[in-house]
């Protein structure tokens, strides 16, 4: 078999070497295996275990930069594959959906299959970025070579001055002074439950593990055609101290988010910026460094903090994205992405037709009847009717307060026996050949994809 790549925005996988019956739709950059010689302009193809026929004219020999923004609900996880096949995982969400994606992409249901993650970036140690990494690192069919992180761990209640470590006041300003790079620098008996589980998985797997910051510069990802620059966090040395530390941004949550790992990846003329959960105060601290400010511009932008209201408009204007991806969910519902953020990032975008995606919006659900819940509701209605006859109780017959139907969550049961079942996860796909951009998300309609491209990288 010969390895090829889809070279057009979309390509039909046909049932046979002639005819119009289709087995599926592929998108730009999808890797396939071909065999035999073309017939009627089509060649026999195998992709993720499915066989069919593709038009030869829609296949090329060069790989692309692949970016998968995984729908992990309220949280972050993205997976990159460079043109040379190197893999980068950024965060893992709060659940096992990132692991499920890797299992699907690399066929890990087959015990003989293996996958290597060349670089894992933990932007910061909040649970909605951290927790999903633990089962990935500990999976017997996944090898994680190297982990980089922000240097901020989380600690058990009361173990340290704050949940992030000790804080000192210097010249009227507070600083988080607890920082680690190697596992050996962590007091394991003081770690939070979540970070201890992560620590144990990393230690057992024997991964390389180190903190990075804006002074790190470039990270070698093993692909000469790709450059990865670390732009944050930005550490400082307060007067009278000899060690780097982090400005304390007013609370633990603001501090850990505001000092996320920020990095920029460049392939050819196209660049991507991953902004972790950086907030307004964290962005202000980064923008105070003119060198960092000058390097923030990017075509593809993983939006910070799920599209929260706490953002810096100036930061967005420095990025000027062409494609923005917001990773957000409904459980718990924080109202992300906020309308204010979506408007601001659109206003700050470059090009005539900027794209803004949300994993929450891209997901699809259908209503279905749950007979067990329906019978339960019917019994409640029967009891309600019986209570109406009780004139001695002023509350007799009062129906339970109705819930706002707009707050329905996946798989939640509502009155009248309704379930909302997820039919599509809201993963956003972005690809690039180093000159043009492609973006797509799945839809339930017959055409399968909402797809865009080729979009020339806008100046």
Long-range contacts (C-beta under 8 A, 24 or more apart in sequence): 1-33, 1-34, 1-35, 1-46, 2-33, 2-34, 2-35, 3-31, 3-32, 3-33, 4-31, 4-32, 4-33, 4-34, 4-45, 4-59, 4-60, 4-61, 5-29, 5-30, 5-31, 5-32, 5-59, 5-60, 5-61, 5-62, 5-63, 5-64, 6-30, 6-32, 6-54, 6-58, 6-59, 6-60, 7-58, 7-59, 7-60, 8-58, 9-438, 9-440, 9-451, 9-452, 9-453, 9-454, 10-440, 10-448, 10-449, 10-451, 11-54, 11-55, 11-58, 11-59, 12-54, 12-55, 13-45, 13-47, 13-50, 13-52, 13-53, 13-54, 14-42, 14-52, 14-53, 14-54, 15-52, 15-53, 16-53, 17-42, 17-44, 17-53, 18-42, 23-50, 23-52, 24-50, 24-52, 24-448, 25-447, 25-448, 25-449, 26-54, 27-429, 27-431, 27-438, 27-440, 27-449, 27-451, 28-64, 28-431, 28-438, 28-440, 28-453, 28-454, 29-63, 29-64, 29-65, 29-66, 29-431, 29-438, 31-63, 32-59, 34-59, 48-104, 48-105, 48-107, 49-107, 62-433, 64-431, 64-432, 64-433, 64-438, 65-226, 65-267, 65-270, 65-431, 65-432, 65-433, 65-434, 66-429, 66-431, 67-272, 67-300, 67-429, 67-430, 67-431, 68-101, 68-105, 68-427, 68-428, 68-429, 69-302, 69-325, 69-327, 69-357, 69-359, 69-427, 69-428, 69-429, 69-430, 70-97, 70-98, 70-101, 70-327, 70-359, 70-425, 70-427, 71-97, 71-327, 71-329, 71-359, 71-360, 71-362, 71-363, 71-425, 71-426, 71-427, 72-97, 72-98, 72-128, 72-132, 72-327, 72-329, 72-359, 73-97, 73-329, 73-330, 73-331, 74-128, 74-306, 74-328, 74-329, 74-330, 74-331, 74-332, 74-334, 74-336, 75-128, 75-129, 75-132, 75-306, 75-327, 75-329, 76-123, 76-128, 76-129, 76-276, 76-277, 76-302, 76-306, 76-327, 77-101, 77-129, 77-132, 77-327, 78-274, 78-302, 78-327, 79-105, 80-265, 82-221, 82-222, 82-223, 82-225, 82-226, 82-267, 83-223, 83-225, 83-226, 83-267, 83-434, 84-222, 84-223, 84-224, 84-225, 84-226, 85-223, 86-118, 86-119, 86-221, 86-222, 86-223, 86-226, 87-115, 87-116, 87-117, 87-118, 87-119, 88-117, 88-118, 88-119, 88-120, 88-121, 88-221, 88-228, 88-265, 89-117, 89-119, 89-120, 89-121, 89-133, 89-136, 89-144, 90-120, 90-121, 90-123, 90-274, 90-302, 91-121, 91-122, 91-123, 91-129, 91-130, 91-132, 91-133, 92-129, 92-130, 92-131, 92-132, 92-133, 92-134, 92-136, 93-128, 93-129, 93-131, 93-132, 94-127, 94-128, 94-129, 94-131, 94-132, 95-131, 95-132, 96-132, 96-135, 97-132, 97-425, 98-132, 98-133, 98-136, 99-132, 99-135, 99-136, 99-139, 101-427, 102-136, 102-142, 108-139, 108-141, 108-142, 111-141, 113-141, 114-141, 114-142, 114-143, 115-141, 115-142, 115-143, 116-142, 116-143, 116-144, 116-145, 117-142, 117-143, 117-144, 117-145, 118-145, 118-146, 118-221, 118-222, 119-145, 119-146, 119-147, 119-148, 119-219, 119-221, 119-228, 120-144, 120-146, 120-147, 120-148, 120-207, 121-147, 121-148, 121-149, 121-261, 121-263, 121-274, 122-147, 122-148, 122-149, 122-150, 122-261, 123-150, 123-260, 123-261, 123-262, 123-274, 123-276, 123-277, 124-149, 124-150, 124-152, 124-256, 124-257, 124-259, 124-260, 124-261, 124-276, 124-277, 125-149, 125-150, 125-152, 125-153, 125-154, 125-194, 125-195, 125-198, 125-256, 126-253, 126-256, 126-257, 126-277, 127-194, 129-276, 129-277, 130-194, 130-195, 130-198, 131-194, 131-197, 131-198, 133-198, 133-201, 134-197, 134-198, 134-201, 135-201, 137-198, 137-201, 137-202, 137-205, 137-207, 138-201, 138-204, 138-205, 143-205, 144-205, 144-207, 145-207, 145-208, 146-207, 146-208, 146-209, 147-202, 147-207, 147-208, 147-209, 147-210, 148-210, 148-211, 148-212, 148-219, 148-230, 148-261, 149-209, 149-210, 149-211, 149-212, 149-261, 150-211, 150-212, 150-213, 150-233, 150-256, 150-259, 150-260, 150-261, 150-276, 151-179, 151-180, 151-181, 151-211, 151-212, 151-213, 151-233, 151-246, 152-176, 152-178, 152-179, 152-246, 152-255, 152-256, 152-259, 153-178, 153-180, 153-186, 153-191, 153-192, 153-195, 154-191, 154-192, 154-194, 154-195, 154-256, 155-190, 155-191, 155-192, 155-195, 156-190, 156-191, 156-192, 156-193, 159-187, 159-189, 159-190, 159-191, 160-190, 162-252, 163-192, 163-252, 164-252, 164-255, 164-256, 167-248, 168-241, 168-245, 170-238, 170-239, 170-240, 170-241, 171-238, 171-239, 173-238, 173-247, 173-248, 174-247, 174-248, 175-236, 175-238, 175-241, 175-245, 175-246, 175-247, 175-248, 176-245, 176-246, 176-247, 176-248, 176-255, 176-259, 177-241, 177-243, 177-245, 179-211, 179-235, 179-243, 179-244, 179-245, 179-246, 180-211, 181-209, 181-210, 181-211, 182-209, 182-210, 183-209, 212-261, 213-244, 214-286, 214-289, 214-292, 219-263, 225-267, 225-268, 225-434, 226-265, 226-266, 226-267, 227-265, 227-266, 227-267, 228-263, 228-264, 228-265, 228-266, 229-263, 229-264, 229-265, 229-266, 229-295, 230-261, 230-262, 230-263, 231-262, 231-263, 231-264, 231-286, 231-292, 231-295, 231-296, 232-259, 232-260, 232-261, 232-262, 232-263, 232-276, 232-278, 232-282, 232-286, 232-292, 233-259, 233-260, 233-261, 233-262, 233-282, 234-259, 234-285, 234-286, 234-288, 234-289, 234-292, 247-285, 249-279, 249-281, 249-282, 249-285, 250-281, 254-279, 254-281, 254-282, 257-282, 257-305, 258-282, 258-283, 258-285, 260-304, 262-286, 264-295, 264-296, 264-298, 267-432, 267-434, 268-432, 268-433, 268-434, 268-435, 269-434, 269-435, 269-457, 270-299, 270-300, 270-432, 270-434, 270-435, 270-436, 270-437, 270-457, 271-297, 271-298, 271-299, 271-300, 272-298, 272-299, 272-300, 272-301, 272-302, 272-430, 273-298, 273-300, 273-301, 273-302, 273-319, 273-321, 274-302, 275-301, 275-302, 275-303, 275-304, 275-315, 275-319, 276-304, 276-305, 277-304, 277-305, 277-306, 277-308, 278-304, 278-305, 278-315, 279-304, 279-305, 279-308, 279-310, 279-311, 279-312, 280-310, 280-311, 280-312, 283-311, 283-312, 283-314, 283-315, 284-312, 284-314, 286-315, 287-312, 287-314, 287-315, 287-318, 293-318, 299-323, 299-350, 299-437, 299-457, 299-458, 300-324, 300-325, 300-430, 300-432, 300-437, 301-325, 301-345, 302-327, 303-327, 303-337, 303-341, 303-345, 305-336, 306-334, 306-336, 306-337, 307-336, 307-337, 307-338, 307-341, 307-342, 307-358, 308-334, 308-336, 308-338, 308-341, 309-338, 309-340, 309-341, 311-341, 311-344, 313-344, 313-348, 316-344, 316-345, 316-348, 317-348, 319-348, 320-348, 320-349, 320-350, 321-345, 321-348, 321-349, 321-350, 321-354, 322-349, 322-350, 322-351, 322-354, 322-355, 322-437, 322-455, 322-457, 322-458, 323-354, 323-355, 323-356, 323-357, 323-430, 323-437, 323-439, 323-455, 324-349, 324-354, 324-355, 324-356, 324-357, 325-357, 325-358, 325-359, 325-428, 325-430, 326-356, 326-357, 326-358, 326-359, 326-360, 327-359, 328-358, 328-359, 328-360, 329-359, 329-360, 330-360, 330-409, 330-410, 331-409, 331-410, 333-407, 333-409, 336-360, 350-458, 350-459, 351-455, 351-458, 353-455, 355-439, 355-452, 357-428, 357-439, 357-441, 358-426, 359-426, 359-427, 359-428, 360-426, 361-426, 362-424, 362-426, 362-427, 362-428, 362-441, 362-442, 363-422, 363-424, 363-425, 363-426, 364-422, 364-423, 364-424, 364-426, 364-443, 364-444, 365-410, 365-420, 365-421, 365-422, 365-423, 366-420, 366-421, 366-423, 367-418, 367-419, 367-420, 367-421, 368-418, 368-419, 368-420, 368-421, 369-417, 369-418, 369-419, 370-413, 370-417, 370-418, 370-419, 371-417, 372-417, 373-413, 373-414, 373-417, 373-418, 373-419, 374-416, 374-417, 375-417, 376-417, 377-415, 377-416, 377-417, 432-457
